Amino acid sequence: MVFIPPPHLASASRPSYAEAYNNILAAHRRSPLLAASSVIILVAPDIDALCAAKMFAELFKQDDVMHRITPLSGIADLERMRDELITYSELHTLILLNIGSILDLPSSEWFGDFPPKVHVHVIDSGRPQNLSSLFGEGEGGERIIIWDDGGAEHLDEERRAWETLNNDPQPSSDEGSDDDSHQDLNEDSADEGVVSPSRKRRSTSVGSRSRGKRRRVDDGRHPRVSREQRDQYYALLDKYYMSGTFYGQSAAGVVYILATILERVDNDLLWLAILGLTNQYIRCRISRPEYDKYHSIYHDEVSRLNPPPPAGDTYGLAALSADDMSLRTTDELRFELFRHWTLYDAMFHSSYVAGKMGIWKEQGRKRLTGLLAKMGFSIPQTQQLYAHMDMDLKRQLRDKLDAIAPEYGMIELTYPSFVRCYGYHMQPLSAADAVDALNALLDVATGVQIEVELDGARNGGEWFGGARVWRAAGRWGVPEANETANMHDNGQEEHAAEARVEERESLLVRNFWNAFDALEDIARLREAVGLAKSVHQAIIRTGSSIIDKNDVRMIKGYRIVQLKQGPDLALFTHPGVLFRLGLWLTEVLRDRVKGVVASRRNKKKSLPLILACLDEQDRTYLVIGLNESIDFGDVRKNEFGLVFLDAKEDSGARTRHGSFDTNILEVNEADFEKFIAEVYRANDKY
């Protein structure tokens, strides 16, 4: 068995996280080559993985373990890194954060050919997980260690089917034709984000790297399985792999459990775990009941590690001292960055408020103003920064919202969360605010020109500098000059395209380290709040324009939005920003359109939405598929990864997976229409 259970499911014969971590320390201390290349952490570009990497860095620092953190953009980047890592003679531990759970990692395609001393630890919240990585045995399988959250305990039937089919002798000649097709399907199951018994799950960017023959767990003979039973097993695995992507416990949450076992928890590690959980919730990766389950755990931890708040300060408005860095529990309003913005702007840019009031229309904006007036908040009060509002109004805000907001349909205006005090450096920062700021850095800290509003400079007019162009500070702030334009002018199109890919990867690395440094740099985090505001403003501008112009097309059960022009077009070529626009659109459409049955496998109604944004420089479309629930707080599995791969194969479109999310794809502009046409046809298959 190569997955390790959480501590409450561990036993003497089944070690848990602490034993795996101690094995890393033991391997490092007995290694004759103590170098940063002996322990390498590969990190996906998302907040959860970022926080988990920071937590591992702190633990390794305490144990004097030299290590290296490397951010990766997607499967193609992982492939390149795999070919580089196999040449490292000193490497003995590889940690994958939100990377690789769906890949057949024990195969020679990935890490099966690495030296026996190399162990690969996988902490990935993405589901489903590859059964070969979970249950594979032998030398290759035992070196892949999945840090499981307890979900593998419920895969008994899938494990039995996988082991039976993996160990089943070659079918006899009278069964050959049907079973050979099953074997071929099994051998082509690896993909850069989706694995299934279907040959159509083949990667669009992995290239020509081929799979080896199906591995045997051992050489012993096993009872033959009837054709009927074998078909049932294939159907079970097909259902497991093709049900769509979903998410388990956050990677940061898993590392926090490790820190708890090691008795090293503190406020910093707890805050990082909270950020990982909050990122999952506000990005609609986990449902409200799942969020509440982990929130209750962190609630107890906050109470254990922090002093009680001042009497009467139930909303985390006051710091205990100039150096107060404590954590507190709170009921968080579904307003965007309201502690750092004006109350009106925070409500105006909230997707929840937008969906209930229709703020993209003049009538909706009047309703918002009417709500504030009915609460007794004057226009001057709501147009100044929340920090400068009258204290009595701030104390009365929650009670008045509870009394009046239900008249406007806003009955779920708050959710339980946490805030962190930063002394006198800045206003208390909620977990959602911090996630917004860090996401802004991950997406657009460098690589795009965006204006940031100066606090207090509103209504000053252009002559008084109400905004400035964002420029990331620190060592990762200034990107190196690129020569892409010169190459293009000289007609070297192929080299220019390669240079743009390299530039994009370089920007991703810079953005990652900007966000990584902001986790402990208060000044940088405070600046990032302003960047997050600008991103929200771009989302509301573009989203309102889409709805006003009726740019949402309904075709065969799918709603599709195609962005080809606009002042913020370059901003939405970044997957994270386009994804957030998609969440905003599904939120505001939830109460205004009827849900559809987007899958033949799942009869629940949902809101399938496809967004496509044109990259004018690369002449490609960035395509994202979302499958949101029509019920607020519920979550649906996302099957767009499967749909996109089928559409790519059937259409022959030139595509590229530049992300670890299978529902994100780049499609050549010339092939976009035929690709989308196949997506519509694929609706009948799922």
VEXTI-845227 format. One record per residue (C-alpha): residue number from 1; x, y, z. Coordinates in Angstrom, 1 decimal, always signed. Layout:
    n      c1      c2      c3
  NUM       X       Y       Z
...
***
This chain:
    n      c1      c2      c3
    1    +0.0    +0.0    +0.0
    2    +1.4    +3.4    -1.0
    3    -1.0    +5.8    +0.4
    4    -0.8    +6.9    +4.0
    5    -3.9    +7.6    +6.0
    6    -4.6   +10.6    +8.3
    7    -3.6   +10.1   +12.0
    8    -7.0    +9.0   +13.2
    9    -7.0    +6.1   +10.7
   10    -3.3    +5.1   +11.3
   11    -2.1    +2.1   +13.2
   12    +1.2    +0.3   +13.9
   13    +1.1    -1.4   +10.4
   14    -0.2    +1.8    +8.7
   15    +2.0    +4.8    +9.4
   16    +0.7    +8.3    +9.0
   17    +2.1   +11.7    +8.1
   18    +4.6   +12.0   +10.9
   19    +6.4    +8.8   +10.0
   20    +6.6    +9.9    +6.3
   21    +8.1   +13.2    +7.4
   22   +10.6   +11.5    +9.7
   23   +11.6    +9.3    +6.8
   24   +12.4   +12.5    +4.8
   25   +14.5   +13.8    +7.7
   26   +16.3   +10.4    +8.0
   27   +17.1   +10.3    +4.3
   28   +18.4   +13.8    +4.3
   29   +20.7   +13.2    +7.3
   30   +22.2   +10.1    +6.0
   31   +22.7   +11.5    +2.5
   32   +26.4   +12.2    +1.7
   33   +25.4   +14.9    -0.7
   34   +23.7   +17.6    +1.4
   35   +22.4   +20.1    -1.2
   36   +19.3   +22.0    -2.0
   37   +18.7   +19.6    -4.8
   38   +18.3   +16.7    -2.5
   39   +14.8   +17.8    -1.3
   40   +12.7   +19.5    -3.9
   41    +9.1   +20.8    -3.6
   42    +7.1   +21.2    -6.8
   43    +4.2   +23.6    -6.3
   44    +1.1   +24.3    -8.4
   45    +0.2   +28.0    -8.9
   46    -2.7   +28.3    -6.5
   47    -3.1   +29.7    -3.0
   48    -3.6   +26.3    -1.3
   49    -0.3   +24.9    -2.7
   50    +1.4   +28.2    -2.0
   51    +0.5   +28.0    +1.7
   52    +1.4   +24.4    +1.9
   53    +4.8   +25.1    +0.5
   54    +5.3   +27.9    +3.0
   55    +4.4   +25.6    +5.8
   56    +6.9   +22.9    +4.6
   57    +9.6   +25.6    +4.3
   58    +9.0   +26.5    +8.0
   59    +9.1   +22.9    +9.1
   60   +12.3   +22.2    +7.1
   61   +13.9   +25.4    +8.4
   62   +13.4   +24.2   +12.0
   63   +14.9   +20.8   +11.2
   64   +17.9   +22.3    +9.2
   65   +16.8   +20.6    +6.0
   66   +18.1   +22.2    +2.8
   67   +15.4   +22.2    +0.2
   68   +14.3   +24.0    -3.0
   69   +10.8   +25.2    -4.0
   70    +9.9   +25.2    -7.7
   71    +6.6   +26.5    -9.0
   72    +5.2   +24.8   -12.1
   73    +2.6   +26.2   -14.5
   74    +1.1   +22.9   -15.8
   75    +1.7   +19.4   -17.1
   76    +4.1   +20.5   -19.9
   77    +6.2   +22.2   -17.2
   78    +6.1   +19.1   -15.0
   79    +7.3   +17.0   -18.0
   80   +10.2   +19.3   -18.5
   81   +11.1   +19.2   -14.8
   82   +10.8   +15.4   -14.7
   83   +13.4   +15.1   -17.4
   84   +15.7   +17.5   -15.5
   85   +15.2   +15.9   -12.1
   86   +16.2   +12.4   -13.3
   87   +19.7   +13.7   -13.8
   88   +20.0   +14.9   -10.2
   89   +22.3   +12.4    -8.5
   90   +21.7   +13.9    -5.0
   91   +17.9   +13.9    -5.2
   92   +16.2   +11.6    -2.7
   93   +12.8   +13.4    -1.9
   94   +10.3   +15.0    -4.2
   95    +7.2   +16.6    -2.8
   96    +4.3   +17.5    -5.1
   97    +1.8   +20.0    -3.8
   98    -1.6   +20.0    -5.7
   99    +0.2   +18.2    -8.5
  100    +0.0   +14.7    -9.8
  101    -2.8   +12.8    -8.0
  102    -4.5   +12.0   -11.2
  103    -1.3   +10.9   -13.0
  104    +0.0    +7.4   -13.2
  105    +3.1    +8.4   -11.2
  106    +4.7    +4.9   -10.8
  107    +4.8    +4.5   -14.6
  108    +8.0    +5.0   -16.6
  109    +6.3    +8.0   -18.2
  110    +6.7    +9.8   -14.9
  111    +8.8    +8.6   -12.0
  112    +9.0    +4.8   -12.5
  113   +12.5    +5.1   -14.0
  114   +14.0    +7.2   -11.1
  115   +16.6    +5.7    -8.9
  116   +15.3    +3.5    -6.0
  117   +16.4    +6.0    -3.4
  118   +14.0    +8.7    -4.7
  119   +10.6    +8.9    -3.0
  120    +7.8   +11.0    -4.3
  121    +5.4   +12.4    -1.8
  122    +2.1   +13.7    -3.2
  123    -0.2   +16.0    -1.3
  124    -3.0   +17.0    -3.8
  125    -6.6   +18.1    -3.0
  126    -7.7   +17.2    -6.6
  127    -9.9   +14.2    -7.2
  128   -10.3   +11.6    -8.5
  129    -6.9   +10.0    -7.7
  130    -5.0    +7.6    -9.9
  131    -5.6    +4.1    -8.6
  132    -2.1    +3.0    -9.7
  133    -0.5    +5.6    -7.5
  134    -2.9    +4.8    -4.6
  135    -2.7    +1.0    -4.6
  136    +0.3    +0.0    -6.8
  137    +2.9    -2.3    -5.3
  138    +6.4    -3.3    -6.3
  139    +9.5    -1.1    -6.3
  140    +7.9    +1.6    -8.5
  141    +4.7    +1.8    -6.6
  142    +6.1    +1.8    -3.1
  143    +8.2    +4.9    -3.8
  144    +5.0    +6.9    -4.6
  145    +3.5    +8.1    -1.3
  146    +0.1    +9.6    -1.4
  147    -0.8   +11.7    +1.7
  148    -4.5   +10.8    +1.8
  149    -7.2   +12.6    +3.7
  150    -9.2    +9.5    +4.4
  151   -11.0    +9.3    +1.0
  152    -9.1    +6.2    -0.1
  153   -10.7    +4.2    +2.7
  154   -14.0    +4.4    +0.8
  155   -12.6    +3.0    -2.5
  156   -12.7    -0.7    -1.6
  157   -14.8    -1.6    -4.7
  158   -12.6    +0.4    -7.0
  159    -9.5    -1.1    -5.5
  160   -10.8    -4.6    -5.9
  161   -11.7    -3.9    -9.5
  162    -8.3    -2.3   -10.3
  163    -6.3    -5.1    -8.6
  164    -8.3    -7.8   -10.4
  165    -7.9    -6.2   -13.8
  166    -4.3    -5.5   -13.2
  167    -3.5    -9.0   -12.1
  168    -5.9   -10.8   -14.4
  169    -4.0   -13.1   -16.8
  170    -4.2   -12.4   -20.5
  171    -7.6   -13.5   -21.8
  172    -7.8   -16.7   -23.8
  173    -8.2   -16.5   -27.6
  174   -11.9   -17.1   -27.5
  175   -12.3   -13.9   -25.4
  176    -9.7   -12.0   -27.3
  177   -11.5    -9.4   -29.4
  178   -13.5    -7.8   -26.7
  179   -10.9    -8.0   -23.9
  180    -8.0    -6.8   -26.1
  181    -9.9    -3.5   -26.6
  182   -10.1    -3.2   -22.8
  183    -6.4    -3.7   -22.4
  184    -5.7    -1.1   -25.1
  185    -7.9    +1.3   -23.3
  186    -6.2    +0.7   -20.0
  187    -2.8    +1.3   -21.5
  188    -3.8    +4.7   -22.9
  189    -5.3    +5.9   -19.7
  190    -2.8    +8.6   -18.7
  191    -3.5   +12.2   -19.2
  192    -2.3   +15.5   -17.9
  193    -5.2   +15.9   -15.7
  194    -7.8   +13.2   -16.4
  195    -7.2    +9.5   -16.2
  196    -9.8    +7.0   -17.4
  197   -10.0    +3.6   -19.1
  198   -10.9    +5.5   -22.3
  199    -8.2    +6.0   -24.9
  200    -9.6    +9.5   -25.4
  201    -8.2   +10.6   -22.1
  202    -4.8   +11.0   -23.8
  203    -2.9   +14.2   -23.1
  204    -3.0   +17.2   -25.4
  205    +0.4   +18.4   -24.3
  206    +2.3   +15.4   -23.0
  207    +3.4   +14.8   -26.5
  208    +4.7   +11.5   -27.8
  209    +5.8   +10.1   -24.4
  210    +4.5    +6.6   -24.5
  211    +3.2    +4.3   -21.9
  212    +4.8    +0.9   -21.2
  213    +3.0    -2.3   -21.1
  214    +0.6    -2.9   -18.2
  215    +2.5    -3.7   -15.1
  216    +1.9    -6.9   -13.1
  217    +1.7    -6.7    -9.3
  218    +3.4   -10.0    -9.1
  219    +4.2   -13.1   -11.2
  220    +1.8   -15.4    -9.4
  221    -1.2   -16.9   -11.1
  222    -4.6   -15.5   -10.3
  223    -8.1   -17.0   -10.9
  224    -9.5   -16.0   -14.3
  225   -12.3   -13.5   -14.2
  226   -15.3   -14.1   -16.3
  227   -16.0   -11.7   -19.2
  228   -19.1   -10.4   -17.4
  229   -17.3    -9.7   -14.2
  230   -14.5    -8.0   -16.1
  231   -17.0    -5.8   -17.9
  232   -18.5    -4.8   -14.6
  233   -15.1    -3.9   -13.2
  234   -14.3    -1.8   -16.3
  235   -17.6    -0.1   -15.9
  236   -16.9    +0.7   -12.3
  237   -13.5    +2.2   -13.1
  238   -15.0    +4.1   -16.0
  239   -17.5    +5.6   -13.6
  240   -14.8    +6.5   -11.1
  241   -12.6    +8.3   -13.5
  242   -15.3    +9.9   -15.7
  243   -17.5   +11.3   -13.0
  244   -15.7   +14.7   -13.1
  245   -13.2   +16.5   -11.0
  246   -13.8   +17.6    -7.4
  247   -11.7   +18.4    -4.3
  248   -10.8   +16.9    -1.0
  249    -9.1   +18.4    +2.0
  250    -6.8   +21.3    +1.2
  251    -3.0   +20.6    +0.9
  252    -2.4   +23.3    +3.6
  253    -4.8   +21.5    +5.9
  254    -2.9   +18.2    +5.5
  255    +0.4   +19.9    +6.3
  256    -1.2   +21.6    +9.4
  257    -2.2   +18.1   +10.6
  258    +1.5   +17.1   +10.3
  259    +2.6   +20.2   +12.3
  260    +0.0   +19.3   +15.0
  261    +1.4   +15.8   +15.3
  262    +4.9   +17.3   +15.5
  263    +3.7   +19.7   +18.2
  264    +4.9   +22.7   +16.2
  265    +1.7   +24.6   +15.5
  266    +1.5   +28.4   +15.9
  267    -0.6   +31.2   +14.6
  268    +1.4   +31.5   +11.4
  269    +0.9   +27.9   +10.4
  270    -2.7   +28.0   +11.5
  271    -3.3   +31.2    +9.4
  272    -1.8   +29.4    +6.3
  273    -4.1   +26.4    +6.8
  274    -7.1   +28.8    +7.1
  275    -6.1   +30.5    +3.9
  276    -6.0   +27.1    +2.1
  277    -9.5   +26.2    +3.3
  278   -10.9   +29.7    +2.5
  279    -9.5   +29.6    -1.0
  280   -11.3   +26.3    -1.6
  281   -14.6   +27.7    -0.4
  282   -14.6   +31.1    -2.2
  283   -13.5   +29.4    -5.4
  284   -16.5   +27.0    -5.1
  285   -14.3   +23.9    -4.8
  286   -16.0   +22.6    -1.7
  287   -19.5   +22.8    -0.4
  288   -20.7   +24.8    +2.6
  289   -21.1   +21.6    +4.8
  290   -17.6   +20.5    +3.9
  291   -16.3   +24.0    +4.7
  292   -18.1   +24.1    +8.1
  293   -16.5   +20.7    +9.0
  294   -13.0   +22.1    +8.7
  295   -14.0   +25.5   +10.0
  296   -15.1   +24.0   +13.3
  297   -11.6   +22.5   +13.7
  298    -9.8   +25.7   +13.1
  299   -12.2   +27.6   +15.3
  300   -11.1   +25.4   +18.2
  301    -7.4   +26.0   +17.3
  302    -7.9   +29.8   +17.2
  303    -9.5   +29.7   +20.6
  304    -6.6   +27.6   +21.9
  305    -3.7   +29.6   +20.5
  306    -5.0   +33.2   +20.9
  307    -6.2   +35.4   +23.8
  308    -9.9   +36.4   +23.9
  309   -10.8   +39.5   +21.9
  310   -11.7   +42.8   +23.7
  311   -15.1   +42.8   +25.4
  312   -17.8   +43.8   +22.9
  313   -15.5   +43.5   +19.8
  314   -17.3   +40.6   +18.2
  315   -16.3   +41.5   +14.6
  316   -12.5   +41.9   +15.0
  317   -12.5   +45.7   +14.6
  318    -9.8   +46.5   +17.2
  319    -6.2   +45.4   +17.8
  320    -5.0   +44.6   +21.3
  321    -1.7   +46.4   +20.9
  322    +0.6   +47.8   +18.2
  323    +2.1   +44.4   +17.8
  324    -1.1   +42.3   +18.0
  325    -0.9   +39.5   +15.4
  326    -3.6   +37.4   +16.9
  327    -6.4   +35.4   +15.0
  328   -10.0   +35.8   +15.7
  329   -13.2   +34.2   +14.6
  330   -15.9   +36.3   +12.9
  331   -19.0   +36.1   +10.7
  332   -17.7   +37.4    +7.4
  333   -19.9   +39.5    +5.1
  334   -20.0   +38.6    +1.5
  335   -18.7   +42.0    +0.5
  336   -15.4   +42.4    -1.4
  337   -12.6   +43.7    +0.7
  338   -15.0   +45.9    +2.7
  339   -12.5   +46.7    +5.5
  340   -10.2   +48.2    +2.9
  341   -12.7   +49.8    +0.6
  342   -15.8   +52.0    +0.8
  343   -18.9   +50.2    +1.9
  344   -20.7   +51.1    -1.3
  345   -17.8   +49.7    -3.5
  346   -17.5   +46.6    -1.4
  347   -21.2   +45.8    -1.9
  348   -21.2   +46.9    -5.6
  349   -18.4   +44.5    -6.5
  350   -19.8   +41.6    -4.5
  351   -21.1   +38.8    -6.8
  352   -23.7   +37.8    -4.2
  353   -25.1   +41.4    -4.0
  354   -24.9   +41.7    -7.8
  355   -26.9   +38.5    -8.2
  356   -29.7   +39.6    -5.8
  357   -29.9   +43.2    -7.0
  358   -28.8   +43.2   -10.6
  359   -26.4   +46.0   -10.1
  360   -25.3   +46.0   -13.8
  361   -28.6   +47.9   -14.4
  362   -29.4   +51.4   -13.3
  363   -32.4   +50.1   -11.4
  364   -30.1   +47.7    -9.5
  365   -27.8   +50.5    -8.5
  366   -30.7   +52.5    -7.2
  367   -31.9   +49.5    -5.2
  368   -28.4   +49.3    -3.6
  369   -28.5   +53.0    -2.7
  370   -32.0   +52.5    -1.4
  371   -30.9   +49.6    +0.8
  372   -28.1   +51.8    +2.4
  373   -30.5   +54.7    +2.9
  374   -33.1   +52.4    +4.6
  375   -30.3   +51.3    +6.9
  376   -29.7   +54.9    +7.9
  377   -26.3   +55.2    +6.1
  378   -25.8   +58.5    +4.3
  379   -24.1   +58.7    +0.9
  380   -21.0   +60.5    +2.2
  381   -20.5   +57.8    +4.9
  382   -20.8   +54.9    +2.3
  383   -18.4   +56.7    -0.1
  384   -15.5   +57.0    +2.3
  385   -13.1   +54.2    +3.3
  386   -14.7   +51.8    +5.8
  387   -11.8   +52.5    +8.3
  388   -12.9   +56.2    +8.4
  389   -16.6   +55.6    +8.8
  390   -18.4   +56.5   +12.0
  391   -17.7   +53.9   +14.7
  392   -21.4   +53.7   +15.7
  393   -22.3   +52.9   +12.1
  394   -19.7   +50.1   +11.9
  395   -21.0   +48.6   +15.1
  396   -24.6   +48.7   +13.8
  397   -23.8   +47.4   +10.3
  398   -24.4   +43.7   +10.9
  399   -27.6   +44.2   +12.9
  400   -29.1   +46.5   +10.3
  401   -28.2   +44.2    +7.5
  402   -29.8   +41.2    +9.3
  403   -33.0   +43.3    +9.7
  404   -33.2   +44.8    +6.2
  405   -31.2   +42.7    +3.7
  406   -33.7   +39.8    +3.7
  407   -36.2   +42.2    +2.0
  408   -33.9   +42.2    -1.0
  409   -33.4   +38.4    -1.0
  410   -30.1   +38.4    +0.8
  411   -30.6   +35.8    +3.5
  412   -27.1   +34.2    +3.4
  413   -25.1   +37.4    +3.6
  414   -22.5   +36.0    +6.1
  415   -20.5   +32.9    +6.7
  416   -18.2   +31.9    +9.6
  417   -14.6   +32.8    +9.0
  418   -11.5   +34.3   +10.6
  419    -9.6   +37.6   +10.7
  420    -6.0   +38.3   +11.5
  421    -4.9   +41.5   +13.3
  422    -1.8   +43.3   +12.1
  423    -1.4   +45.7   +14.9
  424    -1.2   +49.3   +13.8
  425    +0.2   +48.4   +10.4
  426    -3.2   +48.0    +8.7
  427    -6.8   +47.1    +9.2
  428    -7.5   +43.6   +10.4
  429    -7.4   +41.3    +7.4
  430   -10.0   +38.6    +6.9
  431    -9.1   +35.2    +5.4
  432   -11.2   +36.1    +2.3
  433    -9.4   +39.4    +1.9
  434    -6.0   +37.8    +2.2
  435    -6.9   +35.2    -0.4
  436    -8.1   +37.9    -2.8
  437    -4.9   +39.8    -2.4
  438    -2.7   +36.8    -2.9
  439    -4.7   +35.6    -5.9
  440    -4.2   +39.0    -7.4
  441    -0.4   +38.7    -7.0
  442    -0.4   +35.1    -8.4
  443    -2.3   +36.2   -11.4
  444    -1.2   +39.7   -12.4
  445    +1.7   +40.9   -10.1
  446    +3.7   +41.2   -13.3
  447    +3.0   +40.7   -17.0
  448    +0.0   +43.0   -17.4
  449    -0.4   +46.8   -17.1
  450    -3.2   +47.7   -14.6
  451    -4.0   +50.8   -12.8
  452    -4.5   +50.8    -9.0
  453    -6.6   +53.4    -7.2
  454    -4.9   +55.5    -4.6
  455    -6.7   +55.5    -1.2
  456    -8.3   +58.9    -0.6
  457    -7.7   +60.1    -4.2
  458   -11.2   +59.4    -5.5
  459   -13.0   +62.3    -7.1
  460    -9.8   +64.3    -7.4
  461    -9.8   +64.2   -11.2
  462    -7.1   +63.1   -13.6
  463    -5.0   +66.2   -12.8
  464    -4.6   +65.1    -9.2
  465    -3.5   +61.5    -9.9
  466    -6.4   +59.4    -8.7
  467    -4.6   +56.2    -9.8
  468    -1.2   +54.9   -10.6
  469    +0.1   +52.1   -12.7
  470    +0.7   +49.0   -10.6
  471    +4.3   +47.9   -10.2
  472    +5.3   +45.0    -8.0
  473    +7.9   +45.9    -5.5
  474   +11.0   +43.9    -4.4
  475   +13.4   +41.6    -6.2
  476   +10.6   +40.0    -8.2
  477    +9.0   +43.2    -9.3
  478   +10.8   +44.2   -12.5
  479   +10.7   +41.5   -15.3
  480   +13.6   +41.2   -17.5
  481   +13.4   +42.9   -20.9
  482   +12.2   +40.5   -23.6
  483   +12.9   +40.5   -27.2
  484    +9.7   +39.0   -28.4
  485    +8.7   +42.1   -30.3
  486   +12.0   +42.3   -32.2
  487   +11.7   +38.6   -33.2
  488    +8.2   +39.2   -34.5
  489    +9.3   +42.2   -36.5
  490   +12.1   +40.2   -38.1
  491    +9.6   +37.6   -39.2
  492   +10.8   +34.9   -36.8
  493    +7.3   +33.7   -35.9
  494    +8.3   +30.3   -34.5
  495   +11.1   +31.7   -32.3
  496    +8.8   +34.5   -31.2
  497    +6.1   +32.0   -30.1
  498    +8.7   +30.0   -28.1
  499   +10.0   +33.2   -26.5
  500    +6.4   +34.1   -25.5
  501    +6.0   +30.7   -23.8
  502    +9.3   +31.2   -21.9
  503    +8.3   +34.7   -21.0
  504    +4.9   +33.5   -19.7
  505    +6.6   +30.9   -17.5
  506    +9.1   +33.5   -16.2
  507    +6.2   +35.7   -15.3
  508    +4.5   +32.9   -13.5
  509    +7.6   +32.3   -11.4
  510    +7.9   +36.0   -10.5
  511    +4.2   +36.2    -9.6
  512    +4.6   +33.1    -7.4
  513    +7.5   +34.5    -5.5
  514    +5.7   +37.8    -5.1
  515    +2.8   +36.0    -3.5
  516    +5.1   +33.8    -1.4
  517    +6.9   +36.8    +0.0
  518    +3.6   +38.6    +0.7
  519    +2.7   +35.8    +3.1
  520    +5.0   +37.3    +5.7
  521    +5.5   +40.8    +4.4
  522    +2.8   +43.1    +5.7
  523    +3.6   +46.0    +3.5
  524    +3.5   +43.9    +0.3
  525    +0.3   +42.3    +1.4
  526    -1.3   +45.8    +2.0
  527    -0.2   +46.9    -1.5
  528    -1.7   +43.7    -3.0
  529    -5.1   +44.7    -1.5
  530    -5.2   +47.6    -3.9
  531    -4.3   +45.3    -6.8
  532    -7.2   +43.0    -5.8
  533    -9.6   +46.0    -5.9
  534    -8.5   +46.7    -9.5
  535    -9.1   +43.1   -10.5
  536   -12.6   +43.2    -9.0
  537   -13.3   +46.4   -10.9
  538   -12.3   +44.8   -14.2
  539   -14.5   +41.8   -13.4
  540   -17.5   +43.9   -12.7
  541   -16.9   +46.1   -15.8
  542   -16.6   +43.1   -18.1
  543   -19.3   +41.1   -16.5
  544   -21.8   +43.9   -16.6
  545   -20.9   +44.6   -20.3
  546   -21.5   +40.9   -21.1
  547   -25.0   +40.9   -19.5
  548   -26.0   +44.3   -20.9
  549   -25.0   +43.2   -24.5
  550   -26.6   +39.8   -24.1
  551   -23.3   +38.2   -25.0
  552   -24.2   +35.0   -23.1
  553   -25.3   +32.5   -25.8
  554   -27.3   +29.3   -24.9
  555   -26.4   +26.4   -27.2
  556   -27.4   +22.8   -26.5
  557   -27.5   +23.2   -22.7
  558   -24.3   +25.2   -22.5
  559   -24.0   +28.9   -21.9
  560   -21.0   +30.3   -23.7
  561   -19.3   +33.7   -23.5
  562   -16.6   +34.7   -26.0
  563   -14.4   +37.7   -25.2
  564   -12.8   +39.2   -28.3
  565   -12.4   +42.9   -27.4
  566   -12.5   +45.3   -24.5
  567   -10.3   +47.4   -22.3
  568    -9.4   +44.5   -20.0
  569    -8.9   +41.8   -22.6
  570    -5.3   +41.3   -21.7
  571    -6.2   +40.8   -18.1
  572    -8.6   +38.0   -18.8
  573    -5.9   +36.0   -20.7
  574    -4.7   +35.0   -17.2
  575    -6.6   +31.8   -16.1
  576    -7.2   +32.9   -12.5
  577    -8.8   +36.2   -13.5
  578   -11.0   +34.6   -16.2
  579   -12.0   +31.9   -13.7
  580   -13.2   +34.5   -11.3
  581   -15.2   +36.3   -14.0
  582   -16.8   +32.9   -14.6
  583   -17.7   +32.6   -10.9
  584   -19.2   +36.1   -11.0
  585   -21.3   +35.3   -14.0
  586   -22.6   +32.0   -12.6
  587   -23.4   +33.8    -9.3
  588   -25.4   +36.6   -11.0
  589   -27.2   +34.2   -13.4
  590   -28.1   +31.7   -10.7
  591   -31.4   +33.4    -9.8
  592   -32.2   +34.5   -13.3
  593   -31.9   +31.4   -15.5
  594   -33.1   +27.8   -15.3
  595   -30.6   +25.1   -14.6
  596   -30.1   +22.3   -17.1
  597   -29.0   +18.7   -16.8
  598   -25.5   +19.0   -18.1
  599   -24.6   +15.3   -17.8
  600   -26.3   +12.0   -18.5
  601   -24.4   +10.6   -15.6
  602   -25.6   +13.2   -13.1
  603   -29.3   +14.2   -13.3
  604   -28.9   +17.2   -11.0
  605   -29.5   +20.5   -12.7
  606   -26.6   +22.9   -12.9
  607   -25.3   +26.0   -14.7
  608   -22.7   +24.8   -17.2
  609   -20.7   +27.9   -18.5
  610   -17.9   +28.1   -21.1
  611   -15.8   +31.3   -21.2
  612   -13.3   +31.9   -24.0
  613   -11.0   +34.9   -24.1
  614    -8.9   +35.8   -27.1
  615    -5.1   +36.3   -26.6
  616    -4.4   +38.8   -29.3
  617    -0.7   +38.3   -29.1
  618    -0.6   +34.5   -29.4
  619    -3.8   +34.3   -31.4
  620    -5.3   +31.6   -29.1
  621    -8.4   +31.4   -27.0
  622    -8.1   +30.6   -23.3
  623   -11.1   +28.4   -22.6
  624   -12.5   +27.6   -19.2
  625   -15.5   +25.4   -18.3
  626   -17.5   +25.8   -15.1
  627   -20.3   +23.6   -13.9
  628   -21.8   +25.4   -10.9
  629   -24.9   +24.4    -8.9
  630   -28.2   +26.2    -9.0
  631   -28.3   +26.0    -5.2
  632   -26.2   +28.5    -3.4
  633   -23.4   +26.8    -1.4
  634   -23.7   +23.5    -3.3
  635   -20.9   +22.2    -5.5
  636   -21.0   +20.1    -8.7
  637   -18.3   +17.9   -10.1
  638   -16.7   +19.4   -13.2
  639   -16.8   +17.2   -16.3
  640   -15.4   +19.8   -18.7
  641   -12.0   +18.2   -18.6
  642   -13.4   +15.1   -20.2
  643   -15.5   +17.1   -22.6
  644   -12.6   +19.2   -23.7
  645   -10.4   +16.2   -24.4
  646   -13.0   +14.5   -26.4
  647   -13.6   +17.7   -28.4
  648    -9.9   +18.1   -29.0
  649    -9.6   +14.6   -30.4
  650   -12.7   +14.7   -32.5
  651   -12.1   +18.1   -33.9
  652    -8.3   +17.8   -34.5
  653    -8.0   +21.3   -33.0
  654    -4.5   +22.6   -32.0
  655    -4.7   +22.9   -28.2
  656    -2.4   +23.2   -25.2
  657    -3.0   +22.5   -21.5
  658    -1.1   +25.2   -19.7
  659    -2.6   +24.5   -16.3
  660    -3.1   +21.6   -13.9
  661    -6.8   +22.3   -14.0
  662    -8.3   +20.0   -16.6
  663   -11.2   +22.4   -17.3
  664    -8.7   +25.1   -18.6
  665    -7.5   +24.8   -22.2
  666    -5.8   +26.9   -24.8
  667    -7.2   +26.6   -28.3
  668    -5.7   +28.0   -31.6
  669    -7.9   +30.8   -32.8
  670    -8.4   +29.2   -36.3
  671    -9.6   +26.0   -34.7
  672   -11.9   +27.5   -32.1
  673   -15.2   +27.2   -33.9
  674   -14.8   +23.5   -34.8
  675   -13.5   +22.8   -31.2
  676   -16.6   +24.4   -29.7
  677   -18.9   +22.5   -32.1
  678   -17.4   +19.2   -30.9
  679   -17.9   +20.4   -27.3
  680   -21.6   +20.8   -28.0
  681   -21.8   +17.3   -29.5
  682   -19.9   +15.8   -26.6
  683   -22.8   +16.9   -24.3
  684   -24.7   +13.8   -25.5
  685   -21.9   +11.5   -24.3
  686   -21.8   +12.6   -20.7
***
